[in-house]
Every structure is written in C-alpha cells, then in structure tokens.
Amino acid sequence: MTETTASGKNGLTLQIEDFIIVWLDATINRDDNNRLLKRQFLLQISSNCIQTFVDQHEYIEYIRQNINEHIFLIVSGSLGKNVVPLVHNLSQVIQIYVFCAVKGPHKSWSESFTKIRGIFIDENPLMACLKNDLKMYSSTLAPISIGYTNERSLQDIDKEQVNFLWFQLLIEVIYRLSQTPIAKKQMIEQCRENYVDNSSQLRMIEDFYEKYTADSTINWYTTDCFIYRLLNRAFRTQNIDIIFNYHYFLTDLFRQLTTLYQDQFGEKIGKLTAYRRQPMNAQELEILKTHIGRLMSINTFFSTSTACSVAVDFSGNGELQSMGIESVIFEIDIDLTVQRRPFARIDKFSDHQDENEILFAIGSIFRIEQVELFTDNIWLVQLILTNEVKKRNRRFVSIFYATYW
C-alpha cells in the first residue's frame, strides 16, 4: 500500500478530508503512466485523500476497517470483478469507478452493481466525473443538529439536545479567546503538518502565512483550499482540539461577517429569503420530516443564495439517488428586525458574483416549519431563522452546573 495522507508527529495517519479515494491496481507503482496519473489526481483534487494498493486483500481489509469514512473506490478491470462483490454493500463505500484499458470484458459483470459509476478507459473523463461527484457528495456533509421545542422543559432535555446547546456555548467561548502571535503560529504549524506531503497545499499555506490579514478572512474561507477543508472536517466530527486550534482564524471570520452584517442589515426592516442546495441522505431527511417545529443548527459557516434558481440549478435533481442521496433545498425566511448570529452578502469576495451569495455564521439556528416535495425529484425544507437559543443558554448553564457539579 502507498499512503498519501498526512502523518502527524505521533506517527498516526491524519484523515483530514471528508472522503477517501481508495485505488486498487496491481501495476500502479510499476507502470509509468499510472504513477503519472496518480500525481495528476493529487494535483487536480488538491487533497490528502488518496490511498493506493497493489494487493487486493490489503485493499479490502482497509475498506472494511474504515467504517466511519466516506470511500470512493477506483479499481482496475482485471481485479474489479473479484473485489467489487466483496465491498459493494458496505455502507462506507459511496461510489465505484472501474478504470481499465478495454470496456467490453467488464460491461456484463459491472451492470449488477448499482454503485459502479462507470467504466473508464481514459483518465480525463474519470477525473472529471470523480471531481464532480466528490464536490456534490461533500456538500451533503454539513453538520446539522436538532434541538428542542419551546414547550419542553430544559430539565427534561435528552443527550441529543444537550449536545445541541453545548455546541452553541462552545462557539461563544471560541469567539472570546485571545488572538496572539502564538495562536497564529500554532494554527499554521498544524496546517503544515496536515499537508506535509502535498506541495500545492503547502504553497497555499505559505501564501496564507505571508499575506493573511483580518479583512481577507472571507476570501480565504470561500476558497476551496486547506483552511476550508480542515475547518469543515473539524466541525463535522466536532473535534474540539482542532476547532480550538483554529480560533485565531474563526474569530476574524466571525468579526468580519459581523461587520458586514451591521453595514448591510443593521438598520433594515422587513424580510429576506435565502436558499441553499443541501443534498441529504434519506435518513437525515426523514429526521427533519419527523421534527417539524423543532430547532435546527447548522454547525459550520455555510453559503446560501437569495436566488431560488441558483439553488435549484445546483440541487442535483435526483442525480445522486444512486448514492442514497436526496436533492434538497433549504428555504430560509429571515426577519431583519430580529438580532441573531450574523449573516452577510459576500458577492464581492466570491468568484461567482452573479449567485447573490449570503454567508451565515456557524451555529445559526432555524425552526423547521415544513418539509415537502418541491418537484418530483427535489425536496423543499422551509426554515425560519431565529434567536431562541441565546436566551436559553444562560438557563441551561445554571441547570447543567446544578445537575452535574
């Protein structure tokens, strides 16, 4: 096996991406073309997520052990016929790509497996298809937590709802931590360590170190690079150590967003509606359907558009159902007179200025109003932005201390 993920100082592999590409080909380290192709994948996908194998038993064992990951498989045609039946039904396996010299011999056996995305004889269509699938699938991984209803007593909340409130308090603590040169240095060192074998991301890290300023935070966060990926992975896994290690950047991001919010909406009245394409697996969608009236938090910074057409165009229209993913659009109603965590238009910071983009702060709270079919293949989740949690946090802290201390 050849590993391309980063290794920490303790010698352990650090999985810092939301997915892993696991590639099996007996000739991958012997064939010059395959070695070149592997480098091209690393450059184009710009991540630390590729694991390559020449031995099918090691390949299968690795996949079976990583039950909590999201795995995309590339397999040669000659080995795929034997390997795919053994891993196809594993929940961690999302999609499979057969890469071979000739399609013909593999058409018949591959048709039995719904997770096989296609048979590819050329690297360019393979990379294009894989990159698009990774981008679409990554968008399904926004960390969402469900809170309580107004009617429920704080003394009666369960573990899920304690976690909901706990994360809200964690964000408040992070925003109050001191920003020091040491904090910035520790953050940069962590970034370098995570991408130690990735030259393209290391160059971006050095660029960040030399040029970063507090008013460039949104530019950096909305760029598909190391800082965006590391933070989203940390938020999705709720890795407190990593989240705290990036408080220097997070504080700047929150402050810049707050300044924009005050400039754009501070004195405005009326309402605003924003839309977000949010593909979800069927189980997550079912949870929303059964929690109408409950509060919901999206535990990362996340982008929306004031144009419904943008969300619809990028919703997938049912294209991800082979991965068990439903096309979903969040429709968010905002009362501009109510104070809450900040949000702001960030068109001037974006490469896509025609998308009317609005960025919401991490931990924004919404009430789930309705879940219904929008079209035959797209679900609509109607949400209302609220500030109900803030006034409950103080009561929660007193009850928590009285109960556990």
Summary of the structure (lengths in Angstrom):
residues: 405
radius of gyration: 22.5
end to end distance: 49.3
largest distance: 69.1
contacts: 1245
relative contact order: 0.11
helix: 48%
strand: 22%
